[in-house]
Amino acid sequence: MLRYVLLLPCLILGFLAFQAHDETEGVAVAALHPDNDPRFSSIAGMNLQEQVRVDPQLMWEYSSAASKYSRAESRARAIKADLRDQRDAYLAFLVIFFVFFALTFLPWGKWVRLFSQGVNNTVTRSGAAVESIASQVSGENRTIIKREGLDRYSVSTELRNWKALLDEGVVTREEFEKAKAKILNGG
């Protein structure tokens, strides 16, 4: 249940990314291009030499309108770039949260158990040879565990192995206690 808490940031970040995308599409230049302005229709089709002969006041207004449009267009481009960066950041965090959410479905407990068993087996193999636990359980009069050749690491490993057998129901509590006493008392 706790893993589903990670879905809330995913939903919020998705909404924010969608909103930033919509705002990006809505940004427009707030000025009219001088070629589309009816005041300058008389000079719209002229080349540069013809425009020089036109009224200087009209040319000054045209160049002012053109620079105003250029500044407005630059601002609009900057706003769009900021909104795209904001959207991309939201999407990056969305992916990160979703990956964490997906990772919660992996069987971490099983992997940790398998890893620790591998480490225990490595420690047991590196110590002195110990009979397998399955053969130790088979009879009441048999020696439950041989003490010779056990170092301090394999004693703890043996206790862990017996506890695992108890937890799995392979041995009874009484058999576990006997084995534990023999392991700890050296006999």
C-alpha positions as CSV (number, residue, x, y, z in Angstrom):
1,M,0.0,0.0,0.0
2,L,2.8,2.4,0.9
3,R,4.3,2.0,-2.6
4,Y,1.2,3.7,-4.1
5,V,2.2,6.9,-2.3
6,L,4.8,7.3,-5.0
7,L,2.0,7.5,-7.6
8,L,0.9,10.9,-6.1
9,P,4.1,12.8,-7.1
10,C,3.9,11.0,-10.5
11,L,0.4,12.3,-11.1
12,I,1.3,15.8,-9.9
13,L,4.4,16.0,-12.0
14,G,2.5,14.7,-15.1
15,F,-0.1,17.4,-14.6
16,L,2.5,20.1,-14.2
17,A,4.4,18.9,-17.3
18,F,1.1,18.9,-19.3
19,Q,0.3,22.4,-18.1
20,A,3.7,23.7,-19.0
21,H,3.4,22.1,-22.5
22,D,0.0,23.8,-23.0
23,E,1.4,27.2,-21.8
24,T,4.3,26.8,-24.3
25,E,1.8,26.4,-27.1
26,G,-0.1,29.4,-25.9
27,V,2.9,31.9,-26.0
28,A,2.6,34.3,-29.0
29,V,4.4,37.4,-30.0
30,A,2.7,40.4,-28.5
31,A,3.4,42.8,-31.3
32,L,2.3,43.1,-34.9
33,H,4.9,42.6,-37.6
34,P,5.3,45.9,-39.5
35,D,4.7,44.2,-42.9
36,N,1.2,43.3,-41.6
37,D,0.5,46.8,-40.2
38,P,-1.9,48.8,-42.5
39,R,0.0,52.0,-41.7
40,F,3.0,50.6,-43.7
41,S,1.1,49.1,-46.6
42,S,2.5,51.7,-48.9
43,I,6.1,50.6,-48.4
44,A,5.5,46.8,-48.0
45,G,6.5,45.8,-51.6
46,M,9.3,48.4,-52.1
47,N,12.9,47.6,-52.3
48,L,15.5,49.4,-50.1
49,Q,16.2,52.2,-52.6
50,E,12.5,53.0,-53.0
51,Q,12.0,53.0,-49.2
52,V,14.8,55.6,-48.8
53,R,12.8,58.1,-51.0
54,V,9.7,57.6,-48.9
55,D,8.8,59.9,-46.0
56,P,11.6,59.7,-43.3
57,Q,9.1,59.8,-40.5
58,L,7.2,56.8,-41.9
59,M,10.5,54.9,-42.3
60,W,11.5,55.7,-38.7
61,E,8.1,54.4,-37.5
62,Y,8.6,51.3,-39.6
63,S,12.0,50.6,-38.2
64,S,10.8,51.3,-34.6
65,A,7.9,48.8,-35.2
66,A,10.3,46.3,-36.7
67,S,12.7,46.5,-33.6
68,K,9.7,46.3,-31.2
69,Y,8.5,43.2,-33.0
70,S,12.0,41.7,-32.9
71,R,12.2,42.3,-29.1
72,A,8.8,40.9,-28.6
73,E,9.6,37.8,-30.7
74,S,12.9,37.3,-28.7
75,R,10.9,37.5,-25.4
76,A,8.4,35.0,-26.7
77,R,11.2,32.6,-27.7
78,A,12.8,33.0,-24.3
79,I,9.5,32.3,-22.5
80,K,8.9,29.3,-24.7
81,A,12.4,28.0,-24.0
82,D,11.9,28.5,-20.2
83,L,8.5,26.6,-20.3
84,R,10.1,23.8,-22.3
85,D,12.9,23.5,-19.8
86,Q,10.4,23.5,-17.0
87,R,8.3,20.8,-18.7
88,D,11.5,18.7,-19.3
89,A,12.4,19.0,-15.6
90,Y,8.9,17.9,-14.6
91,L,9.1,14.9,-17.0
92,A,12.6,13.9,-15.7
93,F,11.3,13.9,-12.1
94,L,8.2,12.0,-13.3
95,V,10.4,9.3,-14.8
96,I,12.5,9.1,-11.6
97,F,9.5,8.7,-9.3
98,F,7.9,6.2,-11.7
99,V,11.1,4.1,-11.7
100,F,11.1,4.1,-7.9
101,F,7.5,3.1,-8.0
102,A,8.2,0.2,-10.4
103,L,11.2,-0.9,-8.3
104,T,8.8,-1.5,-5.3
105,F,7.3,-4.5,-7.2
106,L,10.6,-6.4,-7.4
107,P,11.1,-9.3,-5.0
108,W,13.8,-7.6,-2.9
109,G,13.2,-9.9,0.2
110,K,13.8,-13.0,-1.9
111,W,17.0,-11.6,-3.4
112,V,18.4,-10.5,0.0
113,R,17.7,-14.0,1.4
114,L,19.4,-15.6,-1.6
115,F,22.4,-13.3,-1.3
116,S,22.7,-13.9,2.4
117,Q,22.5,-17.7,1.8
118,G,25.2,-17.4,-0.8
119,V,27.4,-15.4,1.7
120,N,26.7,-18.0,4.4
121,N,27.5,-20.8,2.0
122,T,30.8,-19.1,1.1
123,V,31.7,-18.7,4.7
124,T,30.9,-22.3,5.5
125,R,32.9,-23.6,2.5
126,S,35.9,-21.5,3.5
127,G,35.8,-22.9,7.1
128,A,36.3,-26.6,7.9
129,A,34.2,-29.2,6.3
130,V,30.8,-29.6,8.0
131,E,28.3,-32.4,7.2
132,S,25.2,-31.3,5.4
133,I,22.2,-30.4,7.6
134,A,19.9,-32.7,5.7
135,S,22.0,-35.8,6.7
136,Q,22.2,-34.6,10.3
137,V,18.5,-34.5,10.8
138,S,17.7,-38.1,9.7
139,G,18.0,-39.9,13.1
140,E,17.6,-39.5,16.8
141,N,20.7,-41.5,17.8
142,R,22.9,-40.0,15.1
143,T,25.3,-37.3,16.0
144,I,23.4,-34.0,15.3
145,I,26.5,-32.1,14.5
146,K,30.2,-32.7,14.6
147,R,32.1,-30.1,16.6
148,E,35.6,-30.8,15.3
149,G,36.8,-28.6,12.5
150,L,34.3,-25.7,13.2
151,D,35.7,-22.3,13.4
152,R,33.8,-19.4,15.0
153,Y,32.2,-18.4,11.7
154,S,30.9,-21.8,10.9
155,V,29.4,-22.1,14.4
156,S,27.2,-19.1,13.7
157,T,26.5,-20.4,10.3
158,E,25.3,-23.7,11.7
159,L,23.0,-21.9,14.1
160,R,21.6,-19.9,11.3
161,N,21.1,-23.0,9.2
162,W,19.3,-24.8,12.1
163,K,17.1,-21.8,12.6
164,A,16.2,-21.8,8.9
165,L,15.3,-25.4,9.1
166,L,13.2,-24.7,12.2
167,D,11.4,-21.8,10.4
168,E,10.8,-24.0,7.4
169,G,9.3,-26.8,9.6
170,V,11.9,-29.4,8.7
171,V,12.9,-29.9,12.3
172,T,11.0,-29.5,15.5
173,R,11.7,-27.0,18.3
174,E,13.1,-29.8,20.4
175,E,15.5,-30.9,17.7
176,F,16.6,-27.3,17.2
177,E,17.3,-26.8,20.9
178,K,19.3,-30.0,21.1
179,A,21.4,-29.0,18.1
180,K,21.8,-25.5,19.5
181,A,23.1,-26.8,22.9
182,K,25.5,-29.2,21.2
183,I,26.8,-26.4,18.9
184,L,27.3,-23.9,21.7
185,N,28.6,-26.4,24.3
186,G,31.1,-28.0,21.9
187,G,29.7,-31.4,22.2
